[in-house]
Amino acid sequence: MIRLAGAALLALGGLGLGLAAVERLTGRVNDLRELERAVETLERELGWRLAPLPEALERAAEGASGRVARFFRLCAGEAVSTRGRPFREVWVECISAAQLCLRREDAAVLEELGGVLGRYDGDSQRQALERTAARLGSQLELARERRERLGRLYGILGVSGGLLLVILLL
């Protein structure tokens, strides 16, 4: 009976590992989609309305959800008083603190944007935000393809690995 319970736990553990890998892929797709939408909001606020940076960041947070909303809220709060630090540093710290589900290349796109925000005129910021939204859109498409291609594979490998361990132990 104990062996059977152990075998079931191993099978469920393998399934859990597979599902966790799929969830990471899905989290990246969701975060990139939310970031693209929030950057477009930021573009309207900074480029056309010429809103102050903290207000524009707060509006972007209102239009987003989950980790992305938390990221923009952190940035908005830190933009009010940077304590003498450049906004780029604050921006990069907020990317880490929000724990977004991003790969290194996704984070690099965002980090690059941090060097432009709050430093240049509205038109320059708008152009940088347009470029960033386009690059995030490209990353989103790659992430969707990766999720489709690898999502099923991770699920199958998790279940298969768990079942293989069960067979070896019984």
N, C-alpha and C positions, 0 to 999 in steps of 0.2 A: 504494500500500500504506500509506503514511504517513497519507494522508487517511482511509482506511478505519479505521485504528487510532485516529486522532483523533476520528472520528465515533463510534466505539464508546465511547471514553472520555467524550465529551460525553453520550451517552445514559445511560451508567452514572452519571455525575455528577448528572444530573437525577433519576435513580431514587434515588440516595443522598440527595439533598436532600429528596425526598418522604418517604422512609423515616425520615429524621432528624426531620422534623416530626411524623410519626405517633408516633415513639418519645417525643417530648416530651409529646404528649397522653396516651400510655399511662403514662408516668412520673408524671404528675400524678395520674391515677386510682389508680395503685398506692400512691403516697405518701399520698394522702388516705385510702385504705382502711386502711393501716397506722397512720396517725395516729388515726383513729377508734377502732381497736382498742386502741391504746396509751393513749389518753385514758380509755377505759373501764376499763382495768387500773389506771390512776392513780386513778380515781374509787374503785374498790374499796379500794385500798391506803390512800389518804388519808382517805376518807370513812367507811369501815367499820372497817378494821384500825387506823386512826390511826397508821400507820407514819411514821417520820421522813421528811422530804422526800427526802434523798439515796437512802434505801433504796427508797422508792416509785418514784423515777425509774429506778433500776436495774432494778426488777421490770418496769417498762413497757418498758425496753430489751430485757429478756430475751424478752418476748412479741412483739417486733417484729422486722423484718428490714431489711436494706439501709440506706438513708439515714436512715430514721426511727429505727432502732436506734442508729445513730451519733449522731443528735441527742439522744436521751434519755441515752446514755452521757456525752456531753459535758456535758449539764446536771447529771447526777448528780455528775460529777467537780468541776464548778464550784460546786455547791451545798454541797459539803463545806467549801470555804473561798472565800467570795465576796470576801475581802480588803476588807471594808468597803463594797463596792458593793451596792446593792439587787439582790435576785434578779431583778427585772424586767429590769434591764440585762443581766445574765448570760443570761437566757432569750432575749432578742432577739439577742444576739451569737451564741448557739448556733444559732438559726434560720438566721442567715446562714452560719455556719461549716459547717453540715451540708449545705449546698447542696441543699436539698429542691426538688423540681420543683413549685413552687407558684406560683400567680398572686398578685398583690398582695392581693386580697381574702381569699385563703386564709391568707396570712401574717398579715393583720390579726386574724383570728379567733384564731390562736395567740398573737400578741403581747398581746392583751387578757387572755388567761388568765394570762400571766406576772405580771401585777400582783396576782393573787389568791393564787397558790400560795405557801405558807409564811407568809402574813400573817394569815390568819383561822382560825377554828375549823374543825374537820372538816366540820361540816354546811354551812357557807358554801362551803368548797372543793368539797364534793361537788356542791352546786347549780351552781356555776360550771362544774365539769367536765361535768355533765349537759348544760348549755346549750351548751358547746363541742362536745361529741360530737354533739348534734343539729345544730348549725350545720355541722360538718364533714360530717355525713351529707348535708345539703342540698347542700353544695358538691360532694360526691362524685357525687351524682345528676346535677348540672349538668355535671360533668366527663365523666361517662359519655356523656351525650347529645351533648356537644361532640365527643368522640372518635368516636362513631358517625357523626355528621353530617359532620365535617370530615376524619376519618381517610382515608376513601376518596378524598375530593376532593384532599387533599394528595398521595396516592400517584399519582392520575391526572394531576394537574398536573405532578408531577415527571417522570413518564415522557413526557408530552406535550411538556413544555418541552424535554427532552433530544432527543426525536425531531424537534421543530421546528428546533432548531439543526443537527441532522444534515442535514436536508433543505436548509436554507439554505446549508450549507457544501458540500454535494455538488452 
